[in-house]
Structure formats: structure tokens, C-alpha cells
Amino acid sequence: MTTQTGSKPFNPLGITVAYYLAFIVLGFIVGVEGPSLPTLAGHTTSALNQISLIFVFVSLGYLMGSFLGGQAYDRFPGHRIMAIALLVIGSTAFLVPVIATLWLLLLVFFVLGLATGIVDVGGNTLLLWVHGEKVGPFMNGLHFFFGIGAFVAPLILARVLDASGNILWVFWLSSLVCLPLALWFWILPEPQHIHASGQASEPFPVVPVVLVVLMFVIYVGLETGFGNWIYTYALTLGLGTSITSAYLTSAFWGSFTAGRLLGVWVSTRARSQTILFIDLFGCLASAVVVILWKDSGLALWIGTIGLGLFMASIFPTIMMFAGERMRVSGAITGWFLVGSGAGNMFLPWLIGQAFVFTGPQAMPLIVLADILVFLFVLAFFILKRVSALDSTALDAGQP
């Protein structure tokens, strides 16, 4: 179990609450980006295809933030880094609704992505350092609260637009929340760095890290690809109206959030490897339902809810799975989230290309192929475990 550095009292549960609040902010920022596009396009007198460059700039910033943040957490006090990144998030969120120039708005979103990548790496890395091998339910809780932030953001945006017709206060609300949260992180005691165990000279575990990065690329692409395109898929094939397709999308994210909450309990009852296989086979079965009964709206609803439920705990479980099999430093977590950012950029784009050139039916087939590739990478990682695992983990009898 990790201990604090310095003389401040160390309360793991209190520190975990701080991480959870930071991830609510992250989820809120992510959840408000898409619904705010039309308003931001109006503010900058831009077409929707131009304003959608926001997603590219956020993703590029996130990739850079994940890499740089991973290096920084191994060298500097982690909570101070989190505090600075939260201040940057608050500052950029304050600027977003008042900028009237597209190129300047894109630059601000790049910086916002950079800071969110740093906070994302920090939350995942520091939580592992705080709770060690008992991190399972806490890691699932972390990502559940991210889902809560993403879930409430569009609801708050809708209420603000209905009341004032302006998105200003939605972004300013997140900006105001960041300030006290950053101050809290600044004074929090630090968890012990992973290298404090005397293993700083260990060689970088290239093969296992590459395999876990691939898992993150595949999984995050699956999550964002399906979540972003299910509305258009249902509408294009006539399996729903604009209203019912929106409800279908909400059902996906609703079941996803419920699955994250369920994962907190499941992670205390089962090994991470077992959870991953159950989740993947559940996703596989759900995708097959959508493919086999392609003309059924009911089958689409069943498959969509199933995918949301079984996808939900995969991300935190991969993180736990990796933590059981290697020493996860900040740099390694940074590479994991670089993979996450790459998946977020690639698979939704691939599905969009498939929509144009082969038709919407390609979407569930790509999802199915994605799941099968994930299973292959996971099996390869497990088979390579003898040479990949840290010798101390084997000596300790970890699974």
C-alpha cells in the first residue's frame, strides 16, 4: 500500500473524492462540446463542417497532454500538476463562449484538450498509487463519475439555452468549479511515487505496454464510434425517427453509466481478466443481435443497451488489469491514454467513411470486427504473461 510523502495527514478516501470531482469536471467538459457546436458556429460565423474541427484540435491536445502528463507525474508532485491543469481547464472554459474567431477558438480547444489529457492521466495514475492492488472498485468509481459529468452536461445546457438562449453560463459554471478544486489539489498530500519502491532502474516493458495501448485504441474507438454514430445509423435505415433515434442514443449512454456503477460492485467480486472476457462476450452477443436482425428496431434497442452495459467497465478494467501485471508509472499511463486518444480519433472517422462508401450497415460489422480484434490482443497479452510480468508481481502471487 502506498504512503504519503511529507508530513501532511494522508486520507486515501478524501483524496479519492478529489479525483472523482475532477473527473466529473472532465465528463462535463466532454459532454458539453458536441451539443454546443451549433451555438459556437454562430458565435464564430462558421459552418458546421468548420466548427467540427474542434474535435480534431481537442484530440490533438489530449494526445500531447497524455504524453507530457505521463512524463511529468513521474518527476513532479502529482497533485500540484493536477491543480495547474484544472486552472488551465477553468481558464479556457471561461474563454470558449466569448471568442468570436474560429482559429482562436480552435487554439483554445487545443489547450483545453492538453489540460484534460493531463488530468486524465493524473486521475488514473495517482488513484493506482493511492490504492495499490485494491484499486478495482475505486477505478470503476472514477470512470462512473466521468460518466455522470458527461450525462448531466447536455441536460444543463438544454436548461440554460431554454432560459437564456446563451451557452455562456454552462462553460462559466465549469470554470467556477475548477478554481476551488484546483486549490484543494494544491494542498493535498502526495501519494508515494511508483519508483519509490526502488524499481526505478527497471527496463521499460515495451511489449506489454504496446499490447495494452492497442487495447485502449480498440476499446475507445469502439465506445466513441458506436456512441457517435448510432443516431445516424438508426435514422438512415428508418429504424427510428429523429426523436426515437435521440432516445436510442440516450439509452446507450444511460446503460453505459449504469454499467459503470455496476462495475464498482463487480470489481470487488471478480478478477479483472474474468470481467474483461464477460464484457467482451457480452458486447459480441449484442453486436450479433444488431447484425442478424438488421431490420428490427427492437433488436437495435436490445443490442444498443447491451453494448452500453457491457462496454461500460472495460476502460477501468484494462487499467486494473495492467496494474496487476506491471508497475504502472505516470509515463506508462500516459502511453495508455495516448492510445485512448488515437482510438477516439480513428474509429469514428473509419465508420464515417464506411457510411459514405458502403452504407450504414457497415457500422455494426466494424463494431463486431473491433471486438474480435480486442479479444485477439487480450488473448495474446495473457499468453505472453510469463515473459511480460514484473518478477515481483509473480513472487507476490498476483493473478
Secondary structure as the mmCIF struct_conf table of DSSP 4:
data_model
#
loop_
_struct_conf.conf_type_id
_struct_conf.id
_struct_conf.beg_label_comp_id
_struct_conf.beg_label_asym_id
_struct_conf.beg_label_seq_id
_struct_conf.end_label_comp_id
_struct_conf.end_label_asym_id
_struct_conf.end_label_seq_id
STRN STRN1 GLN A 4 THR A 5
BEND BEND1 GLY A 6 LYS A 8
HELX_RH_AL_P HELX_RH_AL_P1 PRO A 12 GLU A 33
TURN_TY1_P TURN_TY1_P1 GLY A 34 SER A 36
HELX_RH_AL_P HELX_RH_AL_P2 LEU A 37 HIS A 43
TURN_TY1_P TURN_TY1_P2 THR A 44 THR A 45
HELX_RH_AL_P HELX_RH_AL_P3 LEU A 48 ILE A 51
TURN_TY1_P TURN_TY1_P3 SER A 52 SER A 52
HELX_RH_AL_P HELX_RH_AL_P4 LEU A 53 TYR A 73
TURN_TY1_P TURN_TY1_P4 ASP A 74 ARG A 75
BEND BEND2 PHE A 76 PHE A 76
HELX_RH_AL_P HELX_RH_AL_P5 GLY A 78 LEU A 95
HELX_RH_3T_P HELX_RH_3T_P1 VAL A 96 VAL A 98
HELX_RH_AL_P HELX_RH_AL_P6 LEU A 102 HIS A 131
HELX_RH_3T_P HELX_RH_3T_P2 GLY A 132 LYS A 134
HELX_RH_AL_P HELX_RH_AL_P7 GLY A 136 SER A 164
BEND BEND3 GLY A 165 GLY A 165
HELX_RH_AL_P HELX_RH_AL_P8 LEU A 168 ILE A 187
BEND BEND4 LEU A 188 LEU A 188
HELX_LH_PP_P HELX_LH_PP_P1 PRO A 189 PRO A 189
STRN STRN2 GLU A 190 PRO A 191
HELX_LH_PP_P HELX_LH_PP_P2 GLN A 192 HIS A 193
HELX_RH_3T_P HELX_RH_3T_P3 ILE A 194 SER A 197
TURN_TY1_P TURN_TY1_P5 GLY A 198 SER A 201
HELX_LH_PP_P HELX_LH_PP_P3 GLU A 202 PHE A 204
HELX_RH_AL_P HELX_RH_AL_P9 VAL A 206 THR A 236
TURN_TY1_P TURN_TY1_P6 LEU A 237 GLY A 238
BEND BEND5 LEU A 239 GLY A 240
HELX_RH_AL_P HELX_RH_AL_P10 SER A 242 VAL A 266
TURN_TY1_P TURN_TY1_P7 SER A 267 ARG A 269
BEND BEND6 ALA A 270 ALA A 270
HELX_RH_AL_P HELX_RH_AL_P11 SER A 272 LEU A 292
TURN_TY1_P TURN_TY1_P8 TRP A 293 ASP A 295
HELX_RH_AL_P HELX_RH_AL_P12 GLY A 297 MET A 311
TURN_TY1_P TURN_TY1_P9 ALA A 312 SER A 313
HELX_RH_AL_P HELX_RH_AL_P13 ILE A 314 ARG A 325
BEND BEND7 MET A 326 MET A 326
HELX_RH_AL_P HELX_RH_AL_P14 GLY A 330 PHE A 357
TURN_TY1_P TURN_TY1_P10 THR A 358 THR A 358
TURN_TY1_P TURN_TY1_P11 PRO A 360 GLN A 361
HELX_RH_AL_P HELX_RH_AL_P15 ALA A 362 LEU A 383
TURN_TY1_P TURN_TY1_P12 LYS A 384 LYS A 384
HELX_RH_AL_P HELX_RH_AL_P16 ARG A 385 ALA A 388
BEND BEND8 LEU A 389 LEU A 389
HELX_RH_AL_P HELX_RH_AL_P17 SER A 391 ASP A 395
TURN_TY1_P TURN_TY1_P13 ALA A 396 GLY A 397
#
